[in-house]
């Protein structure tokens, strides 16, 4: 019987990326869609790491299973690191990806491409019924384009240009993006912790 990993998210696109990147591990991957009674998680941490850990611990305490919390966002140099941990709610109460992207474009309107440097950050936390297991982080660097391009991905992917490919993340296939993204780098580090955890559970 496979060990279950509960991913603390309701974002199906994010869940799909995580499943694709961790798919070769001996795990049954589920999400909050499978645990609708999990108490609301208030993301009031001061960093991606704090928010990710809060998600992982809360879901693990409720489910008594191995859990993964993830928090990620975009940090733009010219905006002093904003939107940062507020990336998903950048445009306010009625936020969505399009509104967030349009607000970002408006704030950067007068800047040339070389002044539009940014990076994505992703924090991954792991926990089980006994508490936290580990927290890791990954980053990828790029530039913010002048208009949305592409239909893959989500969040700021239509604006985030990968310098190595000279395309936005939204123009890259999921297969390519999942090899160079912030989430990929964080999950590679989390994979090391997960492998050790799985082996320990098999022999205990």
C-alpha positions as CSV (number, residue, x, y, z in Angstrom):
1,X,0.0,0.0,0.0
2,X,1.5,3.4,-1.1
3,X,2.2,6.1,1.5
4,X,-0.1,9.0,1.0
5,X,1.1,12.6,0.5
6,X,-1.6,15.2,1.0
7,X,-0.8,18.5,-0.9
8,X,-2.2,21.5,0.9
9,X,-3.8,23.2,-2.1
10,X,-7.0,23.6,-4.0
11,X,-5.2,24.9,-7.1
12,X,-5.6,22.1,-9.6
13,X,-2.9,23.6,-11.9
14,X,-0.4,23.7,-9.1
15,X,-1.3,20.2,-8.0
16,X,-0.8,18.9,-11.6
17,X,2.7,20.4,-11.6
18,X,3.6,18.8,-8.3
19,X,2.2,15.4,-9.4
20,X,4.2,15.6,-12.6
21,X,7.4,16.5,-10.8
22,X,7.0,13.9,-8.0
23,X,5.2,11.3,-10.1
24,X,8.0,8.8,-10.0
25,X,8.1,8.5,-6.2
26,X,6.3,5.7,-4.5
27,X,3.5,7.9,-3.2
28,X,-0.3,8.3,-3.6
29,X,-0.7,12.1,-4.0
30,X,-4.0,13.7,-2.9
31,X,-5.0,17.3,-2.1
32,X,-7.5,19.4,-0.1
33,X,-10.2,18.3,-2.6
34,X,-10.0,14.9,-0.9
35,X,-10.1,16.5,2.5
36,X,-12.9,19.1,2.4
37,X,-13.2,19.3,6.2
38,X,-9.7,20.6,6.7
39,X,-10.0,23.9,8.7
40,X,-9.3,27.1,6.8
41,X,-5.6,28.0,6.5
42,X,-4.9,31.7,7.0
43,X,-1.8,32.6,5.1
44,X,-0.5,35.4,7.4
45,X,3.1,34.4,7.5
46,X,5.8,36.9,6.8
47,X,7.6,34.7,4.3
48,X,7.0,32.0,1.8
49,X,8.6,29.5,4.2
50,X,6.3,30.5,7.1
51,X,3.2,30.1,4.9
52,X,4.3,26.8,3.5
53,X,5.1,25.4,6.9
54,X,1.8,26.6,8.3
55,X,-0.1,24.8,5.5
56,X,1.9,21.5,5.9
57,X,1.5,21.4,9.7
58,X,-2.2,22.2,9.7
59,X,-3.1,19.6,7.1
60,X,-0.8,17.0,8.7
61,X,-2.4,17.6,12.1
62,X,-5.9,17.2,10.7
63,X,-5.2,14.2,8.4
64,X,-2.5,12.6,10.5
65,X,-0.8,11.9,7.2
66,X,2.4,13.1,5.4
67,X,1.6,16.6,4.1
68,X,3.1,19.1,1.7
69,X,2.6,22.8,2.0
70,X,3.7,25.1,-0.8
71,X,3.8,28.8,-1.1
72,X,5.2,30.7,-4.0
73,X,5.1,34.0,-5.8
74,X,6.8,36.6,-7.9
75,X,9.4,39.1,-6.6
76,X,10.1,42.1,-8.9
77,X,13.4,44.0,-8.3
78,X,12.0,47.4,-9.4
79,X,9.1,47.0,-6.9
80,X,11.3,46.2,-4.0
81,X,10.4,42.5,-4.1
82,X,6.6,43.0,-4.5
83,X,4.2,41.4,-5.0
84,X,6.1,38.7,-3.0
85,X,3.9,36.7,-0.6
86,X,0.9,38.8,-1.8
87,X,1.3,37.6,-5.4
88,X,-2.0,35.7,-5.6
89,X,-4.0,38.6,-4.1
90,X,-2.0,41.5,-5.7
91,X,-5.0,43.1,-7.3
92,X,-7.2,43.1,-4.2
93,X,-10.4,41.5,-3.0
94,X,-11.7,40.5,-6.5
95,X,-8.3,39.3,-7.6
96,X,-7.6,36.9,-10.4
97,X,-4.6,36.1,-12.6
98,X,-5.5,38.6,-15.3
99,X,-6.1,41.5,-12.9
100,X,-2.8,40.7,-11.1
101,X,-0.9,40.7,-14.4
102,X,-2.5,44.0,-15.6
103,X,-1.7,45.7,-12.3
104,X,1.9,44.5,-12.6
105,X,2.2,45.9,-16.2
106,X,0.8,49.2,-15.1
107,X,3.3,49.6,-12.3
108,X,6.2,48.7,-14.7
109,X,4.8,50.7,-17.6
110,X,7.7,53.1,-18.1
111,X,10.6,50.7,-17.5
112,X,12.8,49.2,-20.3
113,X,13.3,45.4,-20.3
114,X,16.7,45.5,-18.5
115,X,15.0,47.2,-15.6
116,X,12.3,44.5,-15.4
117,X,14.2,41.8,-13.6
118,X,12.3,39.4,-11.4
119,X,12.4,36.0,-9.8
120,X,9.9,33.4,-8.8
121,X,10.3,31.9,-5.3
122,X,8.8,28.6,-4.1
123,X,8.9,27.2,-0.6
124,X,8.0,23.6,0.1
125,X,7.3,22.4,3.7
126,X,6.8,18.8,4.7
127,X,5.1,17.6,7.9
128,X,3.4,14.5,9.3
129,X,1.3,13.9,12.4
130,X,4.3,14.3,14.6
131,X,5.2,17.8,13.3
132,X,7.5,19.5,10.7
133,X,9.9,17.3,8.7
134,X,11.7,20.0,6.7
135,X,11.4,23.2,4.6
136,X,13.2,23.9,1.3
137,X,13.2,26.6,-1.2
138,X,13.8,27.2,-5.0
139,X,14.1,30.2,-7.2
140,X,14.2,30.9,-10.9
141,X,15.2,34.2,-12.5
142,X,13.8,36.1,-15.5
143,X,12.3,39.3,-16.8
144,X,8.8,40.8,-17.0
145,X,7.5,41.2,-20.5
146,X,5.4,44.1,-21.9
147,X,2.3,42.1,-22.6
148,X,0.8,38.7,-21.7
149,X,2.0,35.9,-24.1
150,X,1.1,32.2,-24.2
151,X,-1.7,30.0,-22.8
152,X,0.2,27.5,-20.6
153,X,0.7,27.8,-16.8
154,X,-1.0,30.2,-14.4
155,X,-0.2,33.2,-12.2
156,X,2.3,35.5,-13.8
157,X,3.5,32.9,-16.3
158,X,2.2,35.0,-19.3
159,X,4.6,37.8,-18.3
160,X,7.6,36.0,-16.9
161,X,10.3,35.6,-19.5
162,X,12.8,32.8,-19.2
163,X,16.1,34.3,-20.5
164,X,17.4,30.9,-21.6
165,X,14.4,30.2,-23.8
166,X,13.5,33.9,-24.6
167,X,9.9,33.0,-24.1
168,X,7.4,33.5,-21.3
169,X,6.6,30.5,-19.0
170,X,3.1,30.5,-20.6
171,X,4.7,29.8,-24.0
172,X,6.7,26.9,-22.7
173,X,5.2,23.4,-22.6
174,X,4.6,22.1,-19.1
175,X,7.3,19.5,-19.7
176,X,10.0,22.2,-20.3
177,X,8.7,24.6,-17.6
178,X,8.7,21.7,-15.0
179,X,12.5,21.3,-15.6
180,X,13.4,25.0,-15.0
181,X,10.8,26.4,-12.6
182,X,11.1,27.6,-9.0
183,X,8.7,24.8,-8.1
184,X,10.9,22.2,-9.8
185,X,14.0,23.4,-7.9
186,X,12.2,23.4,-4.6
187,X,10.6,20.0,-5.2
188,X,14.0,18.5,-6.2
189,X,15.2,19.4,-2.7
190,X,11.9,18.1,-1.2
191,X,12.3,14.9,-3.1
192,X,15.5,14.1,-1.1
193,X,13.6,14.4,2.2
194,X,10.7,12.4,0.9
195,X,12.8,9.5,-0.3
196,X,14.5,9.2,3.1
197,X,11.0,9.4,4.8
198,X,9.6,6.7,2.5
199,X,12.5,4.4,3.2
200,X,12.3,5.0,6.9
201,X,8.6,4.1,6.9
202,X,9.2,1.0,4.8
203,X,11.7,-0.3,7.4
204,X,9.9,0.7,10.5
